Amino acid sequence: MLEAYRSWTATVPAELTSSVGMVPVPDAPGVPEPLRGRHLVHVRIAHLGGEAEGEELVASLRAVAPRLRDELGELPYSATPTIYNDPSDPHAYVGDNTFVRGLDAAAVRSLVALAGPGAPVPCVVDLRHLGGALRSGGTGGAVGHRDAEFLVRVLSGLDEEVDAPTARGAHAQVLAALGPATLGRSLNFVYGTVADARTGYDPGDHDRLARLKAVHDPANVFRFNQNIAPATSA
């Protein structure tokens, strides 16, 4: 399914954005019976266009494998949170991510081997296809890694069986498997604080922002974030 998704993203127009998640679902009360205790692939679609065109675009994905549930259909904008249908109850998580220039079949196999069914540390792996305005941000802005094709996220819930150091070690292995295609992080999808915010920016942009910080916030008052420290004068 992941390989079919990777290939399919190269064929869709900019009006369609999507992601796919590889999700270990707990065997717990409240989880729908068809999904409980299984390792699932969850495909999410958002299409800015007519329903008939959208159905045609996703037909090849629907044909890849049996679907346990299929809730694809027209939605009002106010219902967009239901696309991911994340749990609403609070829970402790850690996670990390990386932008990649692209994914090949070997990288997909590595993701499944390291974080798929049977992995020692349960991980949710999320592949987000980037396109349209996400890849054509123009010039002069500070949002980094606009040439990425995918954002790869990995996260784990923390409980009595998995602590933060164990989860972070597993996440580092997953992201390292993507090799030289990696570009840097999305600071919007970091659980916790990164050691170096430079990973969120293209070369030169972080230095430019540090110089601006030295002018407008030399005391680093605004620091409880993915912090850019003020540049120091020579």
N, C-alpha and C positions, 0 to 999 in steps of 0.2 A: 504493500500500500504506500509506503513512504517513497519507494522508487517511482511508482506511478505518479504520485503527487509531484515529485521533483521534475519529472519530464513534462507533466501537464502544465506547470506554471509557465513554461516557455511558450505556450500556445495561446494564452489568454490575453485579452486587451487590458488596457490600463483601468478601465471602468470596473474591473473585477479584482478584488483583493481577498486574500485568504490566508489561513494558517492551518497547520496540522499539529496535533498534540499526541504524544505517546504517553499514556496515563495509566499508572497502576491504581486501580480502584479498590478501596478497602472493602473487606467483607464485613459490613457494618449495617446495623438497622438504619433505615432512612434512605439507603441507596437502592434505586430500582432493581428489582430482582434480575432482569436480563443482564445487568451490568455488574452486579455485586461480585467482588473477588476476582475480577478478570483484568487482564492487561489489554487496554483498548487503544485504538487509533481514533481520534476525534477530529474530524474535518470541519472547519468553520469557513463560511463563505459570506462575503458582502459584495453585492453587485449593484452598481448604479445604472439601472436600466430596466427594461421590461421583463416581466416574469417569463415569457416564452423564450426570450433570448438567453436569460439566465439558465433556464432548464436545459437548453441546448448545450451551453458551455460546460455544464457539470455532468452531462450524460456519461462521458467516458469514465469519470471517477466513480460514478454509481455502479458501473459494470465491473469494477475491479474485484470486489469481494462482497460477500453477504453483509447486509447492514443490520445491526441489532436495533437501531432506532434511526429514523429519518424524519427530521422536523424542519426540513428546508421549505421555505415559503416566504411570501411577502410579509414584511414587518413595518410597523410605524417606527420612526426614529426613536421614539421614547422606549421601545422594547429592545433596543440593540444590546443591552446587557445580557439578554437571554441567549445570545449567540455563544458565549463562553459558558454561561450557566455555572459560574464559580460558586463554591459554598459561601453562604452569608455569615456563618459563625466565625468568630475570630480564632486564629490558630497561628502558632509560631512557624515561620519558614525561613530558610536561607536560600539564596539563589544567585546566579551569575549569568552572564551572556556574552556573546560576541557577534559582531557583524562579520559576514563572510562575503567574499567576491562572488562565490558560487559554491555549489555542492556537486560532487560527483558521486557515482555509485559506491565507490570505496568509502567515502566519508559517511554515507548513509548506513552502510554495513557496520561501520565502527560505532555509530550512535546506537544501533540496535544491540550490538555485542556488549557495550559498556553499560547501557541504561535500559535495555529491554527486559523482557521476561526472564526471571532468574538472576537479575543483577543483585549483588549483595546489599546495596543501598538503594532503596526505592527512589526513583527520580522521575519527575515529569519533564519531558523534553518537548520543547515547543519550537516549531519552525515557522517563521513568519515571512511570507513572500513580500518583497518590497518592490514598488513600482510607482509610476505616475509622479506626483509631487514629492513622494518620499525619496525619489532618486534624482530629481531635477530641481534642486533647491535654489539654483541661480548662484550668484557670487555675492560676497560681502557679508554673509551670515556666519555664525559660529557653530551651527549644527554640523557635526562631523560625520564622516564615512558615508557620504551621499552616493558613492559608487558601489555600495553593497547591494547584493541581490537578495540575501536572506539575513534575518536576525535569528540566531539560534539561542534559545533560553533553556536553562536547566535549573530546577528547584526541587527542594525536598522539604517535607514537613518534619518538624522536630518533635520527638516524643521520648519515651523511656528506652526505646530501642536504637534511635538514631540521634546523636548529638551534633552540634554545629561543626566541630573539627572533622568528624567522620564524613558528614555531608559535603563539606567544602573540598575535602580530598577527592571524593568521587566526582564532584563537578569539575575540578581541575583536570582530571583524566579525560572526561568527556570532551571538554573544550580543546584540550591539547591534541586530541585525535583529528581535529579539523585542519591542523597543520598550517602551511604557509598561506592558505586562503583567508586567514583571519585578519581583520583590520583594526579592531578595537571595540570598546564597549558602547552600549547605549546606557547612559547614566540614569535614564528613566526606569530601567529594569534591573537595578542593583538592589539586593536586599541587604541593607547595612551600608557602611561607608567604605569606599575603595581607598587603598593606600595611596594611589596616585591618580588624580583626576585627569591627567594627560591622556589616558587611554580613551577618553570620551571625545577627543578632538583631533582634527587633522593637524599635521605638522605646521607650526607657526601660529595657529589660532590660539592655542593655550598661552603662548608667550604674549600675544597681543592682548588677551584678556587679563593676564597678570599685570601688564603695564597700565591698563585701564583701572584695574583694582587699586593700584598704587595711587592713582589720582583721586578716585572717588571713595575709596574705603581703605586708606592706608593702615588703619588699626585692625583691619580684618574683623570688623564687627559682625558682618554677615558670613559666618564661618560654620554654622551648624547645617552643613549640606555637603555635597560632593565638592569640597572646597578648592578654590583657586586662590592661593596665597598671593598677596601683593608682591609685585616685583621689587627687588632691592636695587638701589642705584649702584653704579660701579664705584 
